[in-house]
Amino acid sequence: MPSMTTCRIGVIGLGQRIAHVLAAMQEVGWALDLRGHVDPAPVGEPILVAAGIPMGRAVPDLAGLLAEGPLDLLMLGAPNHLHAAHLTAALDTGLPVFAEKPLVRTLDETAALARRLAGPATPPVYVGLVMRSLPIVREVLRRIDAGELGQVVSIDATEHLPPEHGGYLARNWRRRREWGGSYLLDKVVHDFDIFGRIAGARPARVASFGGRRIFTPDRPAPPRTYEDGSPAYALRDAGWSGAPDAFASDMDVTDHQVALVEYANGVRLSFHANSHTALAERRWYVAGTEGTLIADLVRNRLMIRRALFRGKPERVEFGERTADAHNGADQAMARDLAAALAGQAAFPVTPFESLEAGITVMAIDQAMDEARLVDCAPLWAAYDAARAG
């Protein structure tokens, strides 16, 4: 990581996720000066306390935060339904901005932000699509770009969460579309960002099916303990507007969903997500004309072999496994952010790539909601028109 002087930071929305990012920044060598935060109930406080990071002054609004300056970076970590307003205000300051994903929650917000980002004098925007910084993901993209698979033909991908993680999402604010957007938008937009990058094209047609069959109030007497008697679904505090019971909450997002995507260049993707599994998995199977790879993002290992090769496949172990399956990605993203702010390297993902991943997921959710195949061409035409101003 490039050497850095003390970075003066203001935070809008001091939630659990942004607190973890700040802790990772400090862990890799940032000298943090958190000047202040705008949040009436900062649920990320215990995480900062554990990391020994002073929270700075609590202020009522952005104007109060700027008065605590000068600032080098604004960090946005509020729930998703507040992102558009916070981003608009932050961009008007001219300061560099780090914003958690997804950047926005709806197609209207996407168009408005695309117009704003395409305008003059837009400050840098760094998006917390943390998987772009993960070493195994960088290696996957390097291998594909180098032609080791030939032309990519098809992708099969999964994200299967353990019960504790799914139970947290069923209690956290992400359980409501009005706050989070959708399950896939909040949880899996990372993956669809990478899938579009692997395919090298935008989606042309999408289909999807999903719903709730796990975290439901009519599920008969779901077990609440593990085999050893320890409590289940109690992994962590549910955070802002949390619900006490994963099975009796007002959740209206899916707890499982499948999707099919056909990209404009003919690459096909199948995706399967489930938020309550006994065998956790986040796996990408990428098949090309000349080779195949499997990226196991939970166990942090890569397997690759040429199509016409009978020897053992190449296996690469990346280690650094963590309980949240980020496997060092937060720390890698913190290094990438430092390099970008120092002008020494481009950040690995652009805000426009983030918006395009969001549109992909919104199209998938539309296909599920309307029980039909969605033609994505009108969505891309509207987005391109907005981006063109």
C-alpha positions in Angstrom: 0.0 0.0 0.0 1.3 3.5 -0.8 2.4 5.5 2.3 -0.4 7.8 3.4 -0.6 10.8 5.6 -3.5 10.9 8.0 -6.8 10.7 6.2 -9.6 13.0 7.5 -12.9 11.2 7.0 -16.6 12.1 7.4 -19.2 9.3 7.5 -22.9 9.5 6.6 -24.6 6.4 7.9 -22.3 4.7 10.4 -23.7 1.2 10.0 -22.1 -2.2 10.6 -20.7 -2.5 7.1 -19.0 0.8 6.9 -17.6 0.3 10.3 -16.0 -3.0 9.1 -14.5 -1.2 6.1 -13.0 1.4 8.4 -11.6 -1.3 10.7 -10.0 -3.0 7.6 -8.5 0.4 6.5 -6.9 0.8 9.9 -5.7 -2.8 9.8 -3.7 -2.3 6.6 -2.1 0.8 7.7 -4.4 3.8 7.2 -3.9 6.6 9.6 -7.6 7.4 10.2 -8.9 10.7 11.6 -12.7 10.2 11.8 -13.8 13.8 12.1 -17.5 13.2 12.5 -20.5 11.2 11.6 -24.1 11.8 10.6 -26.3 9.0 12.1 -28.9 9.3 14.9 -28.3 5.7 15.9 -24.8 4.5 14.8 -25.1 0.7 15.0 -21.5 0.4 13.8 -20.2 2.0 17.0 -19.3 -1.4 18.8 -17.2 -2.4 15.7 -15.3 0.9 15.8 -14.9 0.6 19.6 -13.5 -2.9 19.2 -11.0 -1.6 16.6 -10.0 1.3 18.8 -11.2 3.9 16.2 -12.6 7.1 17.7 -15.9 8.0 16.1 -15.5 11.7 16.0 -18.2 14.2 16.7 -21.9 13.3 16.1 -23.4 16.0 13.9 -26.9 16.4 12.5 -26.3 16.8 8.8 -23.8 17.1 6.0 -23.3 20.8 6.7 -22.3 20.0 10.2 -19.9 17.3 8.9 -18.2 19.7 6.6 -17.8 22.1 9.5 -15.6 19.5 11.2 -13.3 19.5 8.1 -11.3 19.9 6.1 -12.1 16.4 4.9 -10.2 14.1 2.5 -13.0 11.5 2.0 -16.7 11.1 2.6 -17.9 7.6 3.3 -21.5 6.6 2.8 -22.9 3.6 4.7 -26.6 4.2 5.3 -29.3 1.7 4.2 -29.8 1.5 0.5 -33.0 3.6 0.2 -30.9 6.6 1.4 -28.0 6.1 -1.0 -29.3 8.3 -3.8 -30.0 11.3 -1.7 -26.7 11.0 0.2 -24.7 10.5 -3.0 -26.3 13.6 -4.6 -25.4 15.7 -1.6 -21.9 14.2 -1.3 -21.1 14.8 -5.0 -22.0 18.5 -4.6 -19.2 18.9 -2.1 -16.6 18.0 -4.6 -14.9 15.6 -2.2 -13.9 12.1 -3.1 -16.7 9.7 -2.1 -16.6 6.0 -1.0 -20.2 4.6 -1.2 -21.4 1.1 -0.2 -23.0 -1.0 -2.8 -25.6 -1.0 -4.4 -25.2 2.6 -5.4 -28.9 3.0 -5.8 -32.1 1.0 -5.4 -34.4 1.7 -8.4 -34.2 2.3 -12.2 -35.3 5.9 -11.7 -32.5 6.5 -9.2 -30.1 4.8 -11.6 -31.0 7.2 -14.4 -30.7 10.2 -12.1 -27.3 9.2 -10.8 -26.0 8.3 -14.3 -26.9 11.8 -15.5 -25.2 13.3 -12.4 -22.0 11.2 -12.8 -21.8 12.1 -16.5 -21.8 15.8 -15.7 -18.9 18.2 -15.4 -16.7 18.4 -12.3 -17.7 15.1 -10.8 -15.4 14.0 -7.9 -14.1 10.5 -7.7 -16.6 7.9 -6.6 -15.3 4.6 -5.2 -17.9 1.8 -4.8 -17.7 -0.9 -2.2 -18.0 -3.8 -4.6 -15.5 -5.5 -2.4 -15.1 -8.7 -4.5 -13.4 -6.7 -7.2 -10.4 -6.4 -4.8 -10.4 -10.1 -3.8 -7.2 -11.8 -4.9 -8.9 -14.9 -6.2 -11.3 -12.7 -8.3 -8.4 -10.8 -9.8 -6.8 -14.1 -10.7 -10.0 -15.4 -12.3 -10.2 -12.2 -14.5 -6.5 -12.4 -15.3 -6.8 -16.0 -16.5 -9.9 -15.3 -18.6 -8.4 -12.1 -20.1 -5.2 -14.0 -21.0 -7.3 -16.4 -23.1 -6.8 -19.5 -20.9 -10.4 -20.6 -21.4 -10.7 -19.5 -25.0 -14.0 -17.9 -25.6 -16.3 -18.0 -22.6 -19.4 -20.0 -23.4 -21.4 -20.5 -20.2 -21.3 -19.8 -16.5 -23.0 -21.6 -13.6 -22.9 -19.8 -10.3 -24.2 -20.1 -6.8 -24.4 -18.3 -3.5 -25.7 -20.5 -0.7 -25.6 -18.9 2.8 -25.4 -20.7 6.1 -28.5 -20.4 8.4 -27.1 -17.7 10.6 -26.3 -15.4 7.7 -29.7 -15.9 6.2 -31.4 -15.4 9.5 -29.6 -12.1 10.0 -30.8 -10.9 6.6 -34.4 -11.9 7.5 -34.1 -9.7 10.6 -32.0 -6.8 9.3 -33.3 -3.9 7.3 -32.4 -5.7 4.1 -35.5 -7.8 4.6 -37.7 -5.0 3.2 -37.7 -4.0 -0.5 -38.5 -0.4 0.5 -35.1 -0.2 2.3 -32.8 -2.7 0.5 -34.3 -3.0 -3.0 -34.2 -6.8 -3.2 -32.3 -9.8 -1.9 -30.2 -10.1 -5.1 -29.6 -6.4 -5.4 -28.2 -6.1 -1.9 -26.5 -9.4 -1.5 -25.5 -10.6 -4.9 -24.9 -7.4 -7.0 -21.2 -8.2 -6.4 -21.4 -11.4 -8.4 -23.4 -10.0 -11.3 -20.8 -7.2 -11.6 -18.2 -9.9 -12.1 -20.4 -12.1 -14.4 -20.8 -9.1 -16.7 -17.1 -8.5 -16.7 -16.4 -12.2 -17.4 -19.0 -12.3 -20.2 -17.7 -9.1 -21.7 -21.2 -8.0 -22.6 -24.5 -6.7 -21.2 -27.5 -8.9 -20.6 -29.9 -9.2 -23.5 -32.6 -11.4 -21.9 -33.3 -12.6 -18.4 -35.6 -14.9 -16.6 -36.0 -15.6 -12.8 -38.0 -17.5 -10.3 -37.9 -17.0 -6.5 -39.8 -16.4 -3.3 -40.0 -17.2 0.4 -40.2 -20.8 1.7 -37.7 -20.6 4.6 -38.2 -17.5 6.7 -42.0 -17.5 6.8 -44.5 -17.1 9.7 -46.5 -20.1 8.6 -43.5 -22.5 8.7 -44.5 -25.1 11.4 -42.3 -24.8 14.5 -38.9 -24.2 12.9 -36.1 -25.4 15.2 -34.4 -22.6 17.1 -31.3 -24.5 18.5 -28.4 -26.5 17.1 -27.9 -30.1 18.0 -25.8 -29.1 21.0 -28.5 -26.8 22.4 -26.8 -23.5 21.4 -29.2 -20.9 20.1 -29.7 -20.5 16.3 -30.4 -17.4 14.4 -28.6 -15.3 17.0 -25.3 -14.5 15.1 -25.4 -10.7 15.6 -27.4 -7.7 16.3 -30.0 -7.1 13.6 -29.0 -3.4 13.4 -31.2 -0.4 12.3 -35.0 -1.2 12.3 -34.1 -4.8 13.1 -36.8 -7.4 13.7 -36.6 -9.8 16.7 -37.6 -13.0 14.9 -36.3 -14.2 11.5 -39.5 -16.3 10.9 -42.1 -13.7 12.1 -40.7 -10.5 10.6 -42.3 -8.3 7.9 -39.8 -9.6 5.4 -40.9 -9.2 1.7 -37.7 -10.1 -0.2 -36.9 -13.6 -1.4 -35.0 -16.1 0.6 -34.1 -18.2 -2.4 -34.0 -17.3 -6.1 -32.8 -18.6 -9.4 -32.0 -16.6 -12.6 -31.1 -17.2 -16.2 -29.2 -14.6 -18.2 -28.4 -14.5 -21.9 -25.7 -11.9 -22.7 -25.7 -9.9 -25.9 -22.7 -11.9 -27.2 -24.3 -15.3 -26.6 -22.7 -16.1 -23.2 -25.3 -17.8 -20.9 -25.5 -17.8 -17.1 -27.4 -19.8 -14.6 -27.5 -18.6 -11.0 -28.9 -20.1 -7.8 -29.1 -18.4 -4.5 -30.4 -19.8 -1.2 -30.2 -18.0 2.2 -30.4 -21.1 4.5 -28.2 -24.0 3.6 -26.2 -26.6 5.5 -23.4 -26.5 2.9 -22.4 -22.9 2.3 -21.2 -22.2 -1.2 -20.2 -19.3 -3.4 -19.0 -20.9 -6.6 -18.4 -19.8 -10.2 -18.1 -22.5 -12.9 -16.9 -20.8 -16.1 -16.7 -23.0 -19.2 -14.9 -21.8 -22.3 -14.0 -23.3 -25.7 -10.5 -24.1 -24.6 -10.7 -24.6 -20.8 -12.8 -24.5 -17.6 -12.3 -23.0 -14.2 -14.0 -23.3 -10.9 -13.7 -20.5 -8.4 -14.7 -21.5 -4.8 -15.1 -18.2 -3.0 -15.9 -19.7 0.4 -12.8 -21.9 0.5 -10.8 -19.4 -1.4 -9.4 -21.7 -4.0 -9.3 -21.9 -7.8 -9.2 -24.9 -10.1 -8.5 -24.7 -13.8 -7.7 -27.1 -16.6 -7.4 -26.9 -20.4 -10.2 -28.8 -22.3 -7.7 -31.1 -24.1 -5.5 -32.0 -21.2 -5.8 -35.3 -19.3 -3.5 -34.4 -16.4 -4.6 -33.1 -13.1 -6.2 -29.7 -13.0 -4.1 -26.8 -11.7 -5.2 -25.9 -8.2 -4.4 -22.5 -6.5 -5.0 -22.0 -2.8 -5.4 -18.4 -1.7 -5.7 -19.0 2.1 -6.8 -16.1 4.3 -10.2 -17.6 4.9 -12.5 -15.6 7.2 -15.9 -16.3 8.7 -17.7 -13.7 6.5 -16.3 -15.3 3.3 -14.7 -12.0 2.3 -11.4 -13.8 2.8 -9.2 -10.7 2.9 -11.2 -8.7 0.4 -12.0 -5.8 2.8 -8.3 -5.4 3.5 -7.5 -5.6 -0.2 -10.1 -3.0 -1.0 -8.7 -0.7 1.7 -5.3 -1.0 -0.1 -7.0 -0.3 -3.5 -8.7 2.8 -2.0 -5.5 4.1 -0.6 -3.7 3.7 -4.0 -6.6 5.4 -5.8 -6.7 8.4 -3.5 -2.9 8.7 -3.8 -3.2 8.7 -7.6 -1.0 5.6 -7.9 -3.6 3.2 -9.4 -7.1 3.1 -10.7 -9.8 1.7 -8.4 -10.8 -1.7 -9.7 -14.4 -0.8 -10.4 -16.1 2.3 -11.7 -19.5 3.7 -10.6 -20.9 3.1 -14.1 -20.0 -0.6 -13.8 -21.7 -0.6 -10.5 -24.9 0.9 -12.0 -24.8 -1.6 -14.8 -24.6 -4.5 -12.4 -27.6 -3.0 -10.6 -29.6 -2.7 -13.7 -28.9 -6.4 -14.5 -30.3 -7.4 -11.1 -33.3 -5.1 -11.4 -34.1 -6.7 -14.7 -33.9 -10.2 -13.1 -36.2 -9.1 -10.3 -38.6 -7.6 -12.8 -38.6 -11.0 -14.6 -39.4 -12.8 -11.4 -42.1 -10.3 -10.3 -43.9 -10.3 -13.7 -43.4 -14.0 -14.4 -42.0 -13.3 -17.9 -38.8 -13.2 -20.0 -37.5 -9.6 -19.9 -35.9 -8.0 -22.9 -33.2 -5.8 -21.5 -32.8 -3.5 -24.5 -35.2 -0.8 -23.3 -33.4 -0.7 -19.9 -30.0 -0.2 -21.6 -31.4 2.4 -24.0 -32.8 4.5 -21.1 -29.5 4.1 -19.1 -27.4 5.1 -22.1 -29.6 8.1 -22.7 -29.3 9.2 -19.1 -25.5 8.7 -19.2 -25.3 10.8 -22.3 -27.1 13.6 -20.5 
